[in-house]
């Protein structure tokens, strides 16, 4: 997760994007799809192409790599 890797809090990213911090959490958990405008702003914030952050296909879970365990 780019935000965590770059040590940016949900609150800080939300403030920079002009949204509530819970919106960032919803996006990260896949419970909310951002508008095109918000997706582009987030990509610009991290200086990455939007397709590096968002996709129509689910990203592979990082559970093993990040937490050292498998998903249940």
C-alpha beads as a LAMMPS data file, in Angstrom:
LAMMPS data file: protein, C-alpha beads

72 atoms
71 bonds

1 atom types
1 bond types

-500.0 500.0 xlo xhi
-500.0 500.0 ylo yhi
-500.0 500.0 zlo zhi

Masses

1 110.0

Atoms # bond

1 1 1 0.000 0.000 0.000
2 1 1 1.623 3.179 -1.225
3 1 1 0.234 5.435 1.493
4 1 1 1.653 3.301 4.296
5 1 1 4.965 2.742 2.486
6 1 1 5.416 6.482 2.208
7 1 1 4.386 7.007 5.825
8 1 1 1.417 9.220 4.957
9 1 1 -1.469 9.009 7.416
10 1 1 -5.068 8.672 6.273
11 1 1 -5.738 12.021 7.894
12 1 1 -2.913 13.763 6.033
13 1 1 -3.879 12.275 2.675
14 1 1 -7.536 13.110 3.269
15 1 1 -6.681 16.707 4.162
16 1 1 -4.577 17.066 1.012
17 1 1 -7.439 15.638 -1.083
18 1 1 -10.199 17.604 0.631
19 1 1 -12.101 14.512 1.783
20 1 1 -12.895 12.879 5.126
21 1 1 -10.228 10.472 6.391
22 1 1 -12.778 7.629 6.404
23 1 1 -13.135 8.049 2.636
24 1 1 -9.470 7.086 2.272
25 1 1 -10.077 3.975 4.382
26 1 1 -13.112 3.007 2.299
27 1 1 -11.097 3.386 -0.902
28 1 1 -8.217 1.307 0.489
29 1 1 -10.579 -1.492 1.550
30 1 1 -12.366 -1.469 -1.807
31 1 1 -15.655 -0.352 -0.249
32 1 1 -15.796 2.853 -2.276
33 1 1 -14.685 3.734 -5.779
34 1 1 -13.290 7.249 -5.996
35 1 1 -14.409 9.707 -8.625
36 1 1 -12.056 10.147 -11.551
37 1 1 -11.102 13.544 -10.146
38 1 1 -10.189 12.095 -6.743
39 1 1 -8.310 9.159 -8.287
40 1 1 -6.235 11.547 -10.395
41 1 1 -5.534 13.787 -7.381
42 1 1 -4.343 10.813 -5.329
43 1 1 -2.118 9.634 -8.187
44 1 1 -0.651 13.125 -8.549
45 1 1 -0.065 13.344 -4.782
46 1 1 2.055 10.177 -4.937
47 1 1 3.597 11.071 -8.341
48 1 1 2.386 7.781 -9.812
49 1 1 0.246 6.920 -12.821
50 1 1 -3.371 6.409 -11.827
51 1 1 -3.286 2.795 -13.063
52 1 1 -0.559 2.037 -10.507
53 1 1 -3.076 2.808 -7.759
54 1 1 -6.456 1.872 -9.229
55 1 1 -7.661 -0.952 -11.455
56 1 1 -10.904 -2.530 -12.616
57 1 1 -9.358 -5.890 -11.696
58 1 1 -8.674 -6.574 -8.018
59 1 1 -5.072 -6.298 -6.917
60 1 1 -3.451 -9.404 -5.466
61 1 1 -3.716 -9.441 -1.666
62 1 1 -0.502 -8.435 0.063
63 1 1 -1.291 -10.345 3.253
64 1 1 1.638 -12.746 2.941
65 1 1 4.114 -10.073 1.941
66 1 1 3.023 -7.394 4.379
67 1 1 1.892 -9.396 7.397
68 1 1 3.663 -12.713 6.880
69 1 1 0.459 -14.751 6.927
70 1 1 -2.115 -16.091 4.522
71 1 1 -5.673 -14.896 4.182
72 1 1 -8.262 -17.129 5.906

Bonds

1 1 1 2
2 1 2 3
3 1 3 4
4 1 4 5
5 1 5 6
6 1 6 7
7 1 7 8
8 1 8 9
9 1 9 10
10 1 10 11
11 1 11 12
12 1 12 13
13 1 13 14
14 1 14 15
15 1 15 16
16 1 16 17
17 1 17 18
18 1 18 19
19 1 19 20
20 1 20 21
21 1 21 22
22 1 22 23
23 1 23 24
24 1 24 25
25 1 25 26
26 1 26 27
27 1 27 28
28 1 28 29
29 1 29 30
30 1 30 31
31 1 31 32
32 1 32 33
33 1 33 34
34 1 34 35
35 1 35 36
36 1 36 37
37 1 37 38
38 1 38 39
39 1 39 40
40 1 40 41
41 1 41 42
42 1 42 43
43 1 43 44
44 1 44 45
45 1 45 46
46 1 46 47
47 1 47 48
48 1 48 49
49 1 49 50
50 1 50 51
51 1 51 52
52 1 52 53
53 1 53 54
54 1 54 55
55 1 55 56
56 1 56 57
57 1 57 58
58 1 58 59
59 1 59 60
60 1 60 61
61 1 61 62
62 1 62 63
63 1 63 64
64 1 64 65
65 1 65 66
66 1 66 67
67 1 67 68
68 1 68 69
69 1 69 70
70 1 70 71
71 1 71 72
